Structure formats: C-alpha cells, structure tokens
Amino acid sequence: MSEVAVIGAGYVGLTTATCLAHLGHRVICADIVEERVERLSKGEVPILEDGLPALLAEGLATGRLSFVVGARKAAAVADFVFLCVPTPQADDGSADLSFVEDVTREIAPVLRRGAVVINKSTMPVGSTRLVEQILGEAGASIDQVRVASNPEFLREGTSVEDFLHPNRVVIGCDDPSVAVRVSELYRALDAPILVTDPASAEMIKYASNAFLATKISFVNAIANLCEAVDADVREVTLGMGYDQRIGFEFLHPGPGYGGSCFPKDTAALLFASRNVGYDFALLDGVVEVNRRQHERMVEKATSMVGGSLEGVTIALWGLTFKANTDDLRDSPALVIAQRLIEGGANVRAFDPAAGESAERAVPGLVVVSDPYEVCAGAALLAVLTEWDQFRWLDFNRVRDALASPNVLDTRNLLDPVALRRRGFTYEGVGRS
Ligand SMILES: NC(=O)c1ccc[n+]([C@@H]2O[C@H](COP(=O)([O-])OP(=O)(O)OC[C@H]3O[C@@H](n4cnc5c(N)ncnc54)[C@H](O)[C@@H]3O)[C@@H](O)[C@H]2O)c1
C-alpha cells in the first residue's frame, strides 16, 4: 500500500483519488475549496460522474480515502503527490501554469525524502523540468525528491471506467527506478504502461487531444460538404468507420468540439509551436473549422426562423459540452446561446445536469427545468447536447408546445423521418 496525496479534487483529482483508494492505496485528497472538502468528507460528490459516488463511499468506509483543505497537509505524509490542479488557457493561448507553480511552491518545504511529485494536470513540454526547478528553489531537497509526468486521458462522464480500464498509462521520467515506483501504483490495472522521457510524455497528451480535435473538425467539414452535394454524412461515416485505420470513434458531426480540454489544449499546442518557430497550419485549420462550426449552427437556426433572430423565442435542449456530464466549460451550446441572444433572440434552455450556473455564464439565458415547458411558444427547438433521454420524449407534446414545429438537431440525435411524419421541419448536420 502506498501513501498518496492528490492535490485538486476536480474531475481528474477526484477520479484519481477514489480510484487509487479502490486499488488499495491510502489516499489523502486536498482542495482549496473548504465546502468541497466538507461535502466530500461526508460522502457527497460535487460533480456528475458515473461510478464516483460508490467509489467515494467505499474509500471513506475502508478508511483509505480522506479529504483535507490545503495541499501541504496531504503532501507532508505522502510518497507520491499527484498534481491535479487546473491549467486553463491564458490570454495569449498558452497554458496558464500559475496553479501548478503555486501549489509546487506550497508543498516543496514539506515533501518527504524520496517523494515523487507526479504531474497529472495537462502541462506543456518542459513542465516536469519547471516543477523540479520550482521545488528546488522553494526548499525541497532536489536529490531526494523526484518529478514525473503522468498525463491523464480520462473522458468526463466515464472517468472512473476510463481510469480503471485505460488504453494505456504513460509515465515520463528520466530515472527508471522512479518510473518503476510510479508504475507500481497502477499494477492492478490491465493496461500497457509506456515509460518514456518527460518531454515525450507531455507531448503524448497534447498530440492525442489535438488528433481527436482534428478528427472532429474533419468530420464536421465533411458533413458541411455533404450538405452541399446532397450526401448523408451518417452513411459516409459508417462507410469510413469500418476501415480499421479510421475507426468509428470521434466521427460524429456536430456543433463543434468544446469542453475543458480540447479548446485550451489545441491553443496551448499552437502557442508552443509558434514558440519554436513551427507553423502548425493543420492545427490552425482545425481550430478555425471548429469556430466556424459554432457559427454555422447559429446561421442554420437563423435561417430556420425566417432570416432574423430579432424578438424570436428559441428553445434549447442541452447546455453541457457533451452528454452525461455537468461540465459547462467551453461548451459549444453556450457559445451558440450567446450568439442567438446577441442576434436579438429570447433564449430559454433545458439541460438535465446544468444548473443555474449557465445563466451566470450567458447573461440573458433563461434556464427552465422542464423539457416541454422550455418549448412553449418557441419558433425553434435546437438540440445542442446529445443527452440520450431527449430521444425518448413525447414529440407530439413538443410539437404542440412550439409556436412553429422547427427542430435543429445539431447532434443528429433524433430520427428525421419520425419527426417529419409528425409535422416537424427538421434539420440536422450533414444530411439532406
Ligand atoms: N477534465 C478532464 O476531462 C481532464 C482530462 C484529462 C486531463 N485534464 C487535466 O487535468 C487538470 C485538472 O482538470 P480538472 O478538469 O480536474 O479541473 P477542475 O477544475 O475540475 O479541478 C481542479 C481542482 O483543483 C483545485 N485547486 C486549485 N488550486 C489548488 C491548490 N492550490 N490546492 C488544492 N487544490 C487546488 C480546485 O479547487 C479544483 O477543485 C487540467 O490540467 C486538465 O487539463 C482534465
């Protein structure tokens, strides 16, 4: 059993802490938000994540998992300290490492001899060295404390499943004996463990996210072409996906990618490329296609309501950046809602998981707690997140509630034939 500290109790930190406790380690998870620590200590999960409530209850019951306010208390008694703090996008597009730098300075003086600080937050190439340097400057004995990169690949919504059944575990460290110690934390998992140098580990994370974003922008561009040539993108992606070199994953057109990772990680990789004088035109294109895809959805909505948004009421289903999460960060739905409001529309939204924080994120947006009520008197219903439950609602009720039976399905979630039969005007993405 290893003594582990996890710093940051967000999507990544909380998943890491509960899963490592589940695997038999003793874990102290620290956050700076007192209320979050209090709730977690009582077994309340502050985020929507399948499987987390059960693992949290298990960790607390076995005594292997506990929560504290402040990184120092957790780090002082740990052999392994996972940094899971935010690395948001700075104004210039780079990754803002201030949370990482602050917490590194905070824990440096209390680290045990032999402790390994593990960068799990997504950090640009060079960050393992940066953390080492800050630890040294802030009073850690750098011959006795080691730093490794161990990027995280989990997906929100299935974070526990992804952590416990990863496609791979990547460990970046120059010292093989430290890499072996870190890899032993994951011994119970049935996954390939790739041990490499820190720079390569850091690049693996950015390259993976940039590649997935590329797949999404590519399929969105194909979908837009399909509309122009009267092809159906669903047939096209089916035919592409059977090719094992391509695969079906991430071949779904939509309103563009969003969320807490792809936008900021593509921006950070572009920033890093510019810094070394490399013109990453391909990735620039991916980001631009994504930006335009959000706008394209606004244009579709505008045309469906007759060419002007002024004074028009629009209903939205879905606000989170994808289904099965409550995360609104960089959600395309919020961008689209904002643009519709800027165009003069009255916008109301229903989402199964997003609370009133969406109203704070988009001034003027009204969040309604019922999927039918939100449609009342609206000239258009736009489906912006692919929540499965939307497919099973009563569309006769929806039609009767709307002022005009228009549906813009930006996720190709609904059945156009069934809706048209009920009298709806339906528009999806990439299908005629
Ligand atoms: N969310 C994802 O799907 C995902 C997936 C892979 C990697 N990542 C990366 O993991 C990192 C964390 O992402 P997240 O989504 O978990 O963020 P998050 O915002 O959900 O959680 C971060 C937590 O860190 C806490 N925190 C900040 N400063 C602290 C400090 N000094 N001491 C203790 N706690 C502190 C915050 O209060 C917050 O609870 C980011 O670098 C992100 O890019 C995220």
The ligand as a Tripos MOL2 file, in Angstrom:
@<TRIPOS>MOLECULE
LIG
   44    48     1     0     0
SMALL
NO_CHARGES

@<TRIPOS>ATOM
      1 N1        -11.4850   17.2600  -17.0830 N.am      1 LIG1
      2 C1        -10.9660   16.3810  -17.9230 C.2       1 LIG1
      3 O1        -11.6780   15.6780  -18.6580 O.2       1 LIG1
      4 C2         -9.4800   16.2050  -17.9900 C.ar      1 LIG1
      5 C3         -8.9550   15.0750  -18.6260 C.ar      1 LIG1
      6 C4         -7.5790   14.9310  -18.6780 C.ar      1 LIG1
      7 C5         -6.7460   15.8980  -18.1450 C.ar      1 LIG1
      8 N2         -7.2900   17.0090  -17.5600 N.ar      1 LIG1
      9 C6         -6.3770   17.9920  -16.9770 C.3       1 LIG1
     10 O2         -6.3610   17.8140  -15.5580 O.3       1 LIG1
     11 C7         -6.2040   19.0740  -14.8950 C.3       1 LIG1
     12 C8         -7.3480   19.2870  -13.9150 C.3       1 LIG1
     13 O3         -8.5600   19.3180  -14.6510 O.3       1 LIG1
     14 P1         -9.9800   19.1680  -13.9440 P.3       1 LIG1
     15 O4        -10.9880   19.1140  -15.0330 O.co2     1 LIG1
     16 O5         -9.9230   18.0840  -12.9290 O.co2     1 LIG1
     17 O6        -10.0760   20.5780  -13.1960 O.3       1 LIG1
     18 P2        -11.1340   21.0160  -12.0790 P.3       1 LIG1
     19 O7        -11.2550   22.4750  -12.2200 O.co2     1 LIG1
     20 O8        -12.3500   20.1440  -12.1680 O.co2     1 LIG1
     21 O9        -10.4210   20.6640  -10.6940 O.3       1 LIG1
     22 C9         -9.2970   21.3110  -10.1930 C.3       1 LIG1
     23 C10        -9.3950   21.3800   -8.6830 C.3       1 LIG1
     24 O10        -8.1510   21.8890   -8.1730 O.3       1 LIG1
     25 C11        -8.4410   22.6750   -7.0480 C.3       1 LIG1
     26 N3         -7.2760   23.5210   -6.7320 N.ar      1 LIG1
     27 C12        -6.8300   24.6190   -7.3600 C.ar      1 LIG1
     28 N4         -5.7320   25.0880   -6.7380 N.ar      1 LIG1
     29 C13        -5.4660   24.2680   -5.7000 C.ar      1 LIG1
     30 C14        -4.4800   24.2390   -4.6840 C.ar      1 LIG1
     31 N5         -3.5060   25.1530   -4.6210 N.pl3     1 LIG1
     32 N6         -4.5340   23.2570   -3.7670 N.ar      1 LIG1
     33 C15        -5.5150   22.3210   -3.8040 C.ar      1 LIG1
     34 N7         -6.4740   22.3040   -4.7450 N.ar      1 LIG1
     35 C16        -6.4630   23.2640   -5.6850 C.ar      1 LIG1
     36 C17        -9.6940   23.4370   -7.4700 C.3       1 LIG1
     37 O11       -10.3820   23.9800   -6.3590 O.3       1 LIG1
     38 C18       -10.4850   22.3320   -8.1810 C.3       1 LIG1
     39 O12       -11.3710   21.6420   -7.3250 O.3       1 LIG1
     40 C19        -6.1190   20.1260  -16.0120 C.3       1 LIG1
     41 O13        -4.7760   20.3320  -16.3230 O.3       1 LIG1
     42 C20        -6.8070   19.4330  -17.1720 C.3       1 LIG1
     43 O14        -6.3790   19.9220  -18.4160 O.3       1 LIG1
     44 C21        -8.6370   17.1710  -17.4510 C.ar      1 LIG1
@<TRIPOS>BOND
     1     1     2 1
     2     2     3 2
     3     2     4 1
     4     4     5 ar
     5     4    44 ar
     6     5     6 ar
     7     6     7 ar
     8     7     8 ar
     9     8     9 1
    10     8    44 ar
    11     9    10 1
    12     9    42 1
    13    10    11 1
    14    11    12 1
    15    11    40 1
    16    12    13 1
    17    13    14 1
    18    14    15 2
    19    14    16 1
    20    14    17 1
    21    17    18 1
    22    18    19 2
    23    18    20 1
    24    18    21 1
    25    21    22 1
    26    22    23 1
    27    23    24 1
    28    23    38 1
    29    24    25 1
    30    25    26 1
    31    25    36 1
    32    26    27 ar
    33    26    35 ar
    34    27    28 ar
    35    28    29 ar
    36    29    30 ar
    37    29    35 ar
    38    30    31 1
    39    30    32 ar
    40    32    33 ar
    41    33    34 ar
    42    34    35 ar
    43    36    37 1
    44    36    38 1
    45    38    39 1
    46    40    41 1
    47    40    42 1
    48    42    43 1
@<TRIPOS>SUBSTRUCTURE
     1 LIG1         1 GROUP 0 **** ****
